[in-house]
């Protein structure tokens, strides 16, 4: 019976996850078009975010992480996001299995660091999440990691990571602006980092601030273990107004209510205490 459940757990979970997305109507808006030759149509940089590779693992694990990132980048780089279109990490990258050319890398499972096919893609998801967060895109689905496995050496700010588990945890973003966007993603092994950026057909029509605040520190269970955290992340947006020469600038807040800062996004991330990983 246990063998039967193990064999069918993954496809059943994937089917349940797709059915849930279908009920929300997301698949009807998934972005599909990738075209590097149309990049000149998007001259305005909306956001850019760079993340360094974690300095952890064996030489093989590090190489596998880079391999997985480069393979996944083919499905994301130069993806066009028209108004109301949706980017789903799992839809674009797919199931990162060995049969699809992905390699074993670091993953977090039930509070432990292990290795599995597609490991390391959470670094990519985290990087994309931050770029989309700072661009003002709507965050439809995002999950934090279950643990803060890297401690002070983490490659993300607490509250601003994005965990991926195909058929279970996804990163889903919608372009709610009226401006067509293009998503770009580059892997730079020499520099030891990845960079996501969003480019617009027109200028970004708003200003953005993002803040993550630790609400509570959860004491570790063992002396040499890592603490857990409860972190709140918020985003505030202020609409900008076009001028006669076509540029965009702030209106005085006391003259136009639309220029006031508005709370646009709030989420709470919970990281459980864990054993320190090597």
C-alpha positions in Angstrom: 0.0 0.0 0.0 2.8 2.4 0.9 4.5 1.6 -2.4 1.3 2.4 -4.3 0.9 5.7 -2.5 4.5 6.7 -3.2 4.1 5.9 -6.9 0.9 7.9 -7.3 1.5 10.7 -4.9 3.4 12.9 -7.3 1.0 12.7 -10.3 -2.0 13.1 -8.0 -0.5 16.1 -6.4 0.3 17.6 -9.8 -3.2 17.1 -11.0 -4.6 18.6 -7.8 -2.4 21.7 -8.2 -3.4 22.2 -11.9 -7.1 21.8 -11.0 -6.7 24.5 -8.3 -5.0 26.9 -10.8 -7.7 26.1 -13.4 -10.4 27.1 -10.9 -8.6 30.4 -10.5 -8.5 30.8 -14.3 -4.7 31.2 -14.3 -3.8 28.8 -17.2 -6.0 30.9 -19.6 -3.6 33.9 -19.0 -0.2 32.1 -19.0 2.4 34.0 -20.9 3.9 31.9 -23.8 5.8 34.2 -26.1 9.6 34.4 -25.9 11.4 36.5 -28.5 14.8 38.0 -28.0 14.5 39.8 -31.4 11.7 41.9 -29.9 13.8 43.2 -27.0 14.2 46.6 -28.6 10.4 47.1 -28.1 11.1 47.3 -24.4 13.6 50.1 -23.7 12.5 51.0 -20.2 14.0 49.2 -17.2 11.3 48.6 -14.6 13.3 46.6 -12.1 16.5 44.6 -11.8 17.6 42.2 -9.1 20.9 40.2 -8.7 21.4 37.2 -6.4 24.8 35.5 -5.7 25.2 31.7 -5.6 25.4 30.2 -2.1 28.9 29.3 -1.1 27.8 25.8 0.0 28.1 22.2 -1.2 30.6 20.1 -3.0 32.1 21.1 -6.4 29.7 18.7 -8.1 26.7 20.2 -6.3 27.8 23.7 -7.2 28.2 22.8 -10.9 24.8 21.0 -10.9 23.2 24.2 -9.5 24.6 26.3 -12.3 23.5 23.7 -14.9 20.0 23.6 -13.5 19.8 27.4 -13.5 21.1 27.6 -17.1 18.6 25.0 -18.3 15.7 26.7 -16.6 16.7 30.1 -18.0 15.9 28.9 -21.5 12.2 28.7 -20.5 12.1 32.2 -18.9 14.5 34.6 -20.6 12.8 37.1 -23.0 9.3 36.0 -21.9 6.8 38.7 -22.8 4.1 39.6 -20.2 1.3 41.6 -21.8 -1.2 43.3 -19.6 -3.1 40.8 -17.4 -0.9 37.9 -18.5 0.6 35.6 -15.9 4.0 34.1 -15.3 4.0 30.7 -13.5 7.4 29.3 -12.7 6.2 25.7 -12.7 4.3 26.2 -16.0 7.3 27.7 -17.7 10.1 25.5 -16.3 8.1 22.4 -15.9 8.9 19.4 -13.8 12.7 19.5 -13.2 13.3 15.7 -13.5 16.5 13.9 -14.5 14.7 12.7 -17.7 14.3 16.3 -18.7 18.0 17.1 -18.3 18.1 18.5 -14.8 20.7 17.4 -12.3 20.7 16.7 -8.5 21.1 19.9 -6.4 20.3 21.2 -2.9 16.6 21.1 -1.8 14.8 21.7 1.5 12.6 18.8 2.5 10.8 18.7 5.9 13.3 20.9 7.6 16.4 19.2 6.2 18.8 20.0 3.3 18.9 17.2 0.8 19.8 16.7 -2.9 17.2 16.0 -5.6 16.7 16.6 -9.3 16.3 20.3 -10.1 17.9 21.4 -6.8 19.0 25.1 -6.8 16.0 26.4 -8.7 14.7 28.2 -5.6 17.6 30.6 -6.1 16.1 31.5 -9.5 12.6 31.7 -8.1 13.8 34.0 -5.3 15.6 36.2 -7.8 12.5 36.5 -10.1 10.2 37.1 -7.1 12.3 40.1 -6.0 12.4 41.6 -9.6 8.7 41.2 -10.0 8.0 42.6 -6.5 10.0 45.7 -7.2 8.3 46.1 -10.6 4.9 46.3 -9.0 3.5 43.0 -10.4 0.7 41.3 -8.6 1.9 38.3 -6.5 -0.7 35.6 -6.9 1.3 32.8 -5.3 4.5 32.7 -3.4 5.9 30.4 -0.7 8.8 31.0 1.7 11.2 28.2 2.5 10.3 26.1 5.5 13.6 26.7 7.2 16.4 29.4 7.2 19.0 26.7 6.4 21.9 29.1 5.5 21.6 31.4 8.5 23.6 34.6 8.1 25.0 33.2 4.8 21.5 33.1 3.2 21.3 34.3 -0.4 18.1 36.2 0.3 16.7 38.7 2.8 14.3 37.1 5.3 10.8 37.4 4.0 11.9 37.8 0.3 12.6 34.2 -0.8 10.5 32.0 -3.0 10.4 28.2 -2.6 9.5 26.0 -5.6 8.2 22.4 -5.5 6.6 21.2 -8.7 3.0 20.4 -8.2 3.0 21.8 -4.7 4.6 25.3 -4.4 4.7 27.7 -7.3 5.6 31.3 -8.0 2.8 33.0 -9.9 2.9 36.6 -11.0 0.5 38.8 -13.0 1.2 42.0 -15.0 -1.6 44.2 -13.8 -0.2 47.3 -15.5 -1.4 48.6 -18.9 2.2 48.3 -20.2 3.6 45.2 -22.0 6.6 43.9 -20.2 9.5 41.5 -21.1 11.2 39.4 -18.5 14.9 38.7 -18.8 17.0 36.2 -16.8 20.8 35.8 -17.1 23.1 33.3 -15.4 26.7 34.4 -14.9 28.9 31.6 -13.6 32.0 33.7 -13.8 30.5 36.3 -11.5 28.7 33.7 -9.4 25.3 35.3 -9.7 22.0 35.4 -11.5 20.1 38.6 -12.6 16.4 39.1 -13.3 15.0 42.2 -14.9 11.7 43.5 -16.2 11.6 45.9 -19.2 8.6 47.9 -20.3 7.2 49.1 -23.6 6.7 52.4 -21.6 7.9 53.9 -18.4 7.0 52.4 -15.0 3.9 54.4 -13.8 4.6 54.1 -10.1 7.1 54.3 -7.3 7.7 51.3 -5.0 9.0 50.6 -1.5 9.4 47.2 0.0 10.1 46.4 3.7 10.6 43.2 5.6 10.4 43.2 9.4 11.1 40.4 11.8 8.1 40.0 14.0 9.4 37.1 16.1 12.6 35.1 16.6 11.9 31.4 17.3 14.6 29.9 19.6 16.5 26.9 18.2 15.9 23.5 19.7 19.6 22.6 20.1 22.6 24.7 21.1 24.2 24.5 17.6 21.0 24.8 15.6 19.6 27.8 13.7 16.8 30.0 14.9 13.4 30.3 13.2 11.7 33.5 12.3 8.4 35.1 11.6 8.8 37.9 9.1 6.3 40.3 7.6 7.0 41.8 4.2 5.0 44.8 2.8 5.0 46.7 -0.4 3.7 50.3 -0.9 3.1 51.9 -4.3 2.6 55.5 -5.2 1.2 56.3 -8.7 3.2 58.7 -10.8 1.7 61.2 -13.2 2.8 62.0 -16.8 4.0 65.5 -17.7 3.6 67.4 -20.9 7.0 66.3 -22.2 6.1 62.7 -21.7 8.2 62.0 -18.6 6.7 60.9 -15.3 7.0 62.6 -12.0 5.4 62.6 -8.5 2.5 64.9 -7.8 2.4 66.7 -4.5 0.7 64.4 -2.0 -1.4 67.2 -0.6 -2.8 68.2 -4.0 -3.8 64.8 -5.4 -4.8 61.8 -3.3 -3.7 59.4 -6.0 -0.1 60.3 -5.2 -0.4 58.9 -1.6 1.5 55.7 -0.8 -0.9 52.7 -0.8 -0.3 49.3 0.9 -0.3 47.0 -2.1 1.1 43.7 -0.8 1.5 42.0 2.6 2.7 38.6 3.5 4.0 36.7 6.5 6.8 34.2 6.2 7.4 31.5 8.9 10.8 29.7 9.1 11.1 26.9 11.6 14.2 26.3 13.6 16.6 23.8 12.0 19.9 22.0 12.2 22.8 23.9 10.7 23.7 22.6 7.2 27.2 22.3 5.8 
